[in-house]
Amino acid sequence: MIALPLLKQYSLDQLNNISKNFYHEILDSANGKITALPFIKQRMPFRTISAGVTAQVISIGGSLFKTALIKPSNNKLFVLSNNKTKALPRLESYAVLAKLIKEELFPGITYLAINFAYPLKPITRQGWLDGKLISGSKEHQLDDLIDQPIAKLLEIDFQKNLGRKIRVTIANDTICLLLSGLSKAPSLQLIAGVIGTGLNFAFFLDRETIVNLESANFNRFSPTPTGELVDKHSQSPGQSIFEKEVAGAYLYQHFNLITNQHIQSTEELSKIAGDNAPPLTNIARQIIERSASLAACQMAALSRFKEQQGVVNSKFIMEGNLFWEGWEYLNFIKHYCRALKQPLADDQIVYIANSNLTGAAYLLTTAND
């Protein structure tokens, strides 16, 4: 039986109000007011390694672990080699995280940069960026890492248990994505967005300050009936409400609640949307379109904020399988940004190959323009 009353769609008026609310949350946060957005600021630049020094970069996302060797050159290009990707285990504790990283350390490296897809409070140690975990996300709890300096813990662990002295630096995945965009445009033009397993945006507030919005936490909107149920049964009820309406970690759960199906991923949802099997196909398409319409609310608001800063033709450096591979997702984004009076030209939406790894590499190099 299909529970169609659960399939709520947002009207254009509602989407306009959501986008305006998000815009005002950004403005209020920038002016020092407390909002639902963490609006985490961190300064540029970071300490650097010398050109020609080989280092390791690691990307820990919502579902994938990636690593490679990099060698910065004088013109800030990076030679990536020994690339490896594998499924990410459930990160229940620091011990699980440390074991994963230690198993994948390359011999001989003395520098390690980590792109970490979880909210961090940035701190600086001896000129290098570290981060204290604010909370787990995307169903990876990491409770014993809350408010702990992750890079420092790893350095101590490597020295004690491996006898290796390795300098570690770490930043949020959206920050790393933003840094990767410095190869494409000046800093103030850049907005980084992750729409995949999770949801987040970041941008340069000025040439020296990066803002990690943690936009999953935005809550000035009315959740859908299925969104309320997904939240209730999640491991983090009451948190990241907006993300639970948009992101790939949750979209398929909406479909299951409406249709009584038992699919296991949003990739399956996208495949159903591409089939011709009504009514399931139509429901899958509506869920994906609804997700894109909400994501477009945040993108339109960010474009508007950049215009308020005097920046035209902002570049969205985007990452995430849902955004790039979800059924008609990019077309829906463009459609709803136009409807919200913030149209995006094709050259304003940018894909950077290996952005998760090259973005981490920027943590080890001079990255300001």
C-alpha positions in Angstrom: 0.0 0.0 0.0 1.3 3.4 -0.9 0.8 6.2 1.6 0.5 9.1 -0.8 -0.6 11.7 1.9 3.0 11.5 3.2 4.4 12.9 -0.1 4.4 16.6 0.7 5.7 19.0 -2.0 6.7 22.6 -1.3 5.0 25.4 -3.3 7.1 28.2 -4.9 5.9 30.6 -2.3 7.1 28.3 0.5 10.5 27.8 -1.3 10.9 31.6 -1.6 10.3 31.9 2.1 12.7 29.1 2.9 15.4 30.7 0.8 14.8 34.2 2.3 15.0 32.7 5.8 18.3 31.0 5.0 19.7 34.3 3.6 18.7 36.2 6.7 20.3 33.4 8.8 23.6 34.0 6.9 23.3 37.7 7.4 22.6 37.4 11.1 25.4 34.9 11.6 27.8 37.2 9.8 26.8 40.0 12.1 27.5 37.9 15.2 24.0 36.9 16.1 23.3 33.3 17.3 21.4 31.3 14.7 20.8 27.6 13.8 23.9 27.9 11.5 27.2 27.1 13.3 28.9 29.6 10.9 32.3 28.3 11.8 35.1 30.8 10.9 38.7 29.9 10.3 41.6 32.0 9.1 43.9 31.7 6.1 46.7 30.9 5.2 48.1 27.8 6.8 51.7 26.7 7.2 53.1 25.0 4.1 55.5 22.3 3.1 58.2 22.8 0.5 57.6 22.2 -3.2 58.7 18.7 -4.1 58.0 17.2 -0.7 55.9 14.1 -1.0 53.0 13.9 1.5 49.8 11.8 2.0 46.3 13.0 1.7 43.2 11.2 3.0 39.5 11.9 2.4 37.0 10.5 4.9 33.5 11.1 3.5 30.1 9.9 4.4 30.6 6.5 2.8 34.0 6.4 1.2 37.7 6.5 2.3 40.1 7.8 -0.3 43.9 8.3 -0.1 46.8 9.3 -2.4 50.3 10.7 -2.4 50.8 14.3 -3.5 53.7 16.4 -4.4 53.1 20.2 -4.4 54.8 22.1 -7.2 55.7 25.8 -7.3 52.5 26.6 -9.3 50.3 24.8 -6.8 49.5 21.8 -9.0 49.5 18.4 -7.3 50.8 15.1 -8.6 48.4 12.4 -7.3 49.6 8.8 -7.2 48.9 5.6 -5.5 45.2 6.5 -5.4 43.0 4.1 -3.4 39.3 4.1 -2.6 37.4 1.8 -0.3 34.1 1.7 1.6 34.1 3.5 4.9 33.3 1.4 7.9 30.9 2.6 10.6 32.9 5.1 12.6 31.8 4.4 16.1 34.9 5.5 18.0 38.3 7.0 17.7 39.8 3.5 17.8 38.0 2.6 14.6 39.1 5.8 12.9 42.7 5.5 14.0 42.9 1.8 12.9 41.5 2.7 9.5 44.1 5.5 9.0 47.1 3.5 10.3 46.3 0.6 8.0 46.5 3.0 5.0 49.6 5.0 5.9 52.2 5.0 3.2 55.8 4.3 4.2 58.2 7.2 4.6 55.7 10.1 4.6 56.1 12.7 7.3 53.1 14.9 6.4 49.4 13.9 6.4 46.4 16.1 5.4 42.9 14.8 6.2 39.7 16.0 4.5 37.1 15.1 7.2 33.3 15.1 6.4 32.2 16.0 9.9 31.7 19.3 11.7 35.0 20.6 13.2 35.9 23.6 15.4 39.1 24.8 13.8 42.2 25.3 16.0 45.8 26.0 15.2 48.7 24.1 16.6 52.2 25.4 15.8 50.8 27.0 12.6 49.1 23.9 11.4 45.3 23.5 11.2 43.7 21.0 13.6 40.0 20.5 14.4 38.0 19.5 17.4 35.0 17.4 16.5 31.7 19.2 17.2 29.4 16.2 16.6 29.2 13.0 14.6 27.1 13.1 11.5 25.8 10.9 8.7 25.2 8.1 11.2 28.9 8.0 12.3 28.8 9.0 16.0 32.4 9.2 17.1 31.2 10.2 20.6 34.6 9.8 22.2 36.1 12.3 19.8 33.8 15.2 20.7 35.8 18.3 21.5 39.1 16.4 21.0 41.9 17.7 18.7 41.9 15.0 16.1 45.2 15.7 14.3 47.0 15.9 17.7 45.6 12.6 18.8 46.7 10.9 15.6 50.2 12.4 15.9 50.6 11.0 19.4 49.1 7.7 18.3 51.5 7.3 15.3 54.5 8.2 17.5 53.5 5.8 20.3 52.2 2.8 18.4 54.1 3.1 15.1 57.3 4.9 16.1 56.6 7.4 13.3 56.7 11.2 13.6 54.1 12.5 11.2 52.7 16.0 11.1 48.9 15.8 10.7 46.6 18.6 9.6 42.8 18.3 9.2 39.8 20.3 8.0 36.1 19.8 7.2 35.3 18.3 3.7 33.5 21.5 2.6 36.5 23.6 3.5 38.7 21.4 1.5 36.3 21.5 -1.4 36.4 25.3 -1.2 40.2 25.4 -1.2 40.3 23.2 -4.3 38.3 25.9 -6.1 41.2 28.3 -5.8 42.6 26.8 -9.0 39.4 28.0 -10.8 38.5 31.5 -9.5 39.5 34.2 -6.9 38.6 33.3 -3.4 35.7 35.8 -2.9 33.9 34.3 -6.0 33.9 30.8 -4.5 31.1 28.9 -2.8 31.7 25.2 -2.1 28.8 22.8 -1.8 28.4 19.2 -0.9 25.2 17.5 -1.8 25.7 13.8 -1.5 25.5 11.6 1.6 25.3 14.8 3.5 24.7 18.5 2.9 26.8 21.6 3.5 28.2 24.8 2.1 31.2 27.0 2.7 32.6 30.3 1.3 35.2 33.0 1.8 33.8 35.8 4.0 36.9 37.8 3.1 40.3 36.9 1.6 41.5 35.8 4.9 38.5 34.1 6.4 36.7 30.9 5.5 33.1 30.2 6.8 31.9 26.6 7.2 28.1 27.1 7.4 27.2 23.5 8.5 24.0 24.3 6.6 22.5 20.9 7.4 21.5 22.5 10.7 19.2 25.2 9.1 15.7 24.8 10.7 13.6 27.8 9.7 11.2 25.7 7.6 8.4 23.1 8.0 9.7 19.5 7.7 7.7 17.0 5.6 5.7 14.2 7.3 8.3 11.7 6.2 11.1 14.0 7.2 9.7 14.1 10.7 9.6 10.3 10.8 13.1 9.9 9.4 14.4 12.3 12.0 12.5 10.5 14.8 14.0 7.2 14.0 17.5 8.5 13.2 20.5 8.3 15.5 20.4 12.0 15.9 16.8 13.1 16.4 16.3 16.9 16.4 19.6 17.5 14.6 20.3 18.3 11.0 16.6 18.5 10.1 17.2 20.2 6.7 19.8 17.6 5.7 17.3 14.8 6.4 15.0 16.3 3.8 17.8 16.7 1.2 20.7 14.4 1.5 21.4 10.9 0.1 21.8 9.3 3.5 18.1 9.8 4.1 16.2 10.3 0.8 15.6 6.6 0.2 14.1 6.3 3.7 11.4 8.8 2.6 10.6 6.5 -0.3 10.4 3.5 1.9 8.0 5.2 4.3 5.7 6.3 1.5 5.7 3.0 -0.5 6.4 0.4 2.1 9.4 -0.7 -0.1 12.8 -1.7 1.4 15.4 -0.2 -0.8 18.8 0.4 0.8 20.2 3.5 -0.9 19.5 6.7 -2.7 21.3 5.3 -5.7 18.5 2.7 -5.9 16.0 5.5 -5.6 17.6 7.3 -8.5 17.5 4.1 -10.6 13.8 3.7 -9.8 13.3 7.4 -10.9 14.9 6.5 -14.2 12.7 3.5 -14.8 9.1 3.5 -16.3 7.2 1.8 -13.5 4.5 4.0 -12.1 3.5 4.8 -9.4 7.0 4.0 -7.9 8.8 5.9 -10.6 6.7 9.0 -10.1 7.2 8.9 -6.3 10.9 8.5 -6.6 11.1 11.4 -9.1 9.0 13.7 -6.8 11.3 12.9 -3.8 14.4 13.7 -5.8 12.9 16.9 -7.2 11.8 18.0 -3.7 15.3 17.5 -2.4 16.8 19.6 -5.3 14.2 22.3 -4.7 15.3 22.6 -1.1 19.0 22.5 -1.9 18.3 25.3 -4.5 16.9 27.4 -1.7 20.3 27.4 0.0 22.2 28.0 -3.3 20.0 30.9 -4.3 20.4 32.5 -0.8 24.2 32.1 -1.0 24.2 33.8 -4.5 22.2 36.6 -3.1 24.6 37.0 -0.1 27.6 37.1 -2.5 25.8 39.8 -4.5 25.3 41.8 -1.3 29.1 41.5 -0.9 29.5 43.0 -4.4 30.5 39.7 -6.0 28.9 38.7 -9.3 29.1 35.4 -11.2 29.9 33.3 -8.1 31.3 29.9 -8.8 29.7 26.9 -7.0 32.4 24.2 -6.6 30.2 21.2 -6.1 30.7 17.7 -4.9 28.4 14.7 -4.2 27.0 11.8 -6.1 23.4 13.0 -5.5 24.2 16.4 -7.1 26.1 15.1 -10.1 24.5 11.7 -10.6 21.1 11.8 -9.1 18.2 11.5 -11.6 17.8 15.0 -13.3 19.2 16.5 -10.1 21.3 19.2 -11.7 18.5 20.2 -14.0 16.2 20.5 -11.0 18.7 22.7 -9.2 18.9 25.1 -12.2 15.2 25.1 -12.6 14.5 26.1 -9.0 17.3 28.6 -8.8 15.7 30.4 -11.8 12.3 30.2 -10.1 13.9 31.8 -7.0 15.3 34.6 -9.1 18.9 33.5 -8.8 19.7 31.8 -12.1 22.9 29.9 -12.5 24.8 29.8 -15.8 26.5 26.6 -16.7 30.0 28.0 -16.0 28.9 28.9 -12.4 28.6 25.2 -11.5 32.0 23.6 -11.4 33.2 20.1 -11.0 36.9 19.5 -10.0 38.3 16.0 -10.4 39.8 14.6 -7.2 38.7 17.8 -5.3 38.5 15.8 -2.1 42.2 15.0 -2.3 43.5 18.1 -3.9 41.5 20.2 -1.4 43.2 18.3 1.4 46.6 19.0 -0.3 45.9 22.7 -0.1 46.1 22.3 3.7 49.8 21.7 3.2 50.4 24.6 0.7 49.9 28.3 0.4 46.3 28.6 -0.6 45.3 32.2 -0.6 45.0 34.3 -3.8 
